[in-house]
Amino acid sequence: MASIKKLPNGTYRARVYVGRDEDGKQIMKSITKSSDKEIKSAVRKMEQELEDKKFIDVGKIKLKTWIDEWIVLNRDRLSPSTVNLYKIYAKAHYKPYFKEMKLSEINEIHIRQFMAEKLKTLSPNTVRKLISVLGKVLRDVLKDKNPVKYIELPKKVKYTPIIPTTEEFTILREVVRGTFDEPITLLAAWCGLRRGEIFSIKPNDIDWTNGMLTIDESYTINDDYMYEDKPPKSDNGYRIVAVPDELITILDTYYKSLKKVPERLFDMRPDHYSNRFHEIILKYNTDKEPEQKIPLIRFHDLRHFHATWLYENGFPDQFAAQHMGHDIQTLKRIYQHIGLTKTKELDDKIKKLHNQNSMNKSQQNSQQI
């Protein structure tokens, strides 16, 4: 209930209980209006917002608290992977930087300082995402007073995958040889499998005799934010992939080393493995000379490494698309994305054929003369 009091200057003030802070203390919101009618209307509106859980006291609530609340309020309209990403942003970036700051304290200068600090260690594209998400979080509570509203985002940089050379991959192969990571690395680099496809592999998906692997699931986050096996997003994802004999032997040795028959061949969350892969390269590169280091590639870049191998060895586009679980147009976009194009090669061939044709005609004319 609200308490309303007429002040000596003729205005009216109401105090409304809106909840408790993180320490359990009562939070009271004061409203001042010029008339009894206006104050009662304002109180009814605030009490309705409280009942509908739409009222946020920006003067009291901390950003770190609101971020968690905002994610909960919006989880039904966001994909599980997006929710997981926003939680990572909150834990790794927003909370450590803004700490105990209240929503009402954050201004445009704080946002610019946050952006400048993140640009010291993160790519412009990542910082753009951080600021954009923070803008959404603050807009829903601060409305027109959102301090991100007039922030100019860092210029977007076109991402170019880092694809290891054959020599660099050979070094990586030696680093993981004989470890848990060897078959996982080779399934991406030699077979072109996606991360989720690798971690969904069951023992009976492998034809051990003929060296073939059936891909019909992907280990991905579900609506409860837990990993589960799901069918491919399109029919192109269903396929049977040839596995080199050497890799079959490595997989067989690994499988036989397990103490019990696993549900999935590799018992690990895909996102955890990406972090593990990153750490493998960082650890190897420690104290190495520049020419000895492995590029800090993403695990997904091993799939691009395989696409490059297919291209350079002349596999037809249609076969490569089926092999990697794409349609032909998607494969061509990937080839363009990683800088593989036959345009120059074909242009040079056209010039060469025309030149040869002109030369032959010239020789024929000379002979006739």
Secondary structure, 3 states (H helix, E strand, C coil): CCEEEECCCCCEEEEEEEEECCCCCEEEEEEEECCHHHHHHHHHHHHHHHHCCCCCCCCCCEHHHHHHHHHHHHHHHCCHHHHHHHHHHHHHHHHHHHCCCEHHHCCHHHHHHHHHHHCCCCCHHHHHHHHHHHHHHHHHHHHHHCCCCCCCCCCCCCCCCCCCCHHHHHHHHHHHCCCCHHHHHHHHHCCCCCHHHHCCCCHHHEECCCCEEEECCEEEECCCCCEEEECCCCHHHCEEEECCHHHHHHHHHHHHHCCCCCCCCCCCCHHHHHHHHHHHHHHHHCCCCHHHCCCCCCCCHHHHHHHHHHHHCCCCHHHHHHHHCCCHHHHHHHHHHCCCCCHHHHHHHHHHHHHHHHHHHHHHHHHHC
